[in-house]
Amino acid sequence: MIALRFDELVEQPNHLLGKCCRHLGIDKIYTSVAISLHDRVFAGEPDAIRPSLLPILHEM
């Protein structure tokens, strides 16, 4: 079992990816891909939550 913390994802995403890959036994795969985990692929709109979803989220 591996414990993942959100703050580690935010602060050290490459380290967390390495930890996950080592746990899965694929530690050599992720190092061959040139990626930057700090770059946002889709940051979304500033007000990304659709108004129609707000009642559902409030209910949850």
C-alpha positions, -999 to +999 in steps of 0.1 A: +000+000+000+012+035-008+000+067+009-004+098-014-008+132+001-023+161-018+002+186-006+030+164-020+012+163-053+010+201-053+046+208-040+066+179-055+046+162-084+077+146-100+087+130-067+052+117-062+050+103-098+083+086-091+070+071-059+039+058-077+059+043-105+083+026-081+054+011-062+040-002-095+074-015-106+077+008-136+103+032-123+122+034-155+092+043-177+084+078-164+120+090-165+121+085-203+092+109-209+101+146-209+073+162-190+069+190-166+042+183-141+041+219-130+026+229-164-012+230-163-028+212-192-062+226-185-064+252-158-101+258-165-120+290-164-118+312-133-155+303-127-153+268-140-183+254-121-214+256-141-243+273-123-265+243-129-241+221-108-242+243-078-274+229-063-261+194-067-228+203-050-245+220-021-267+190-016-236+167-014 
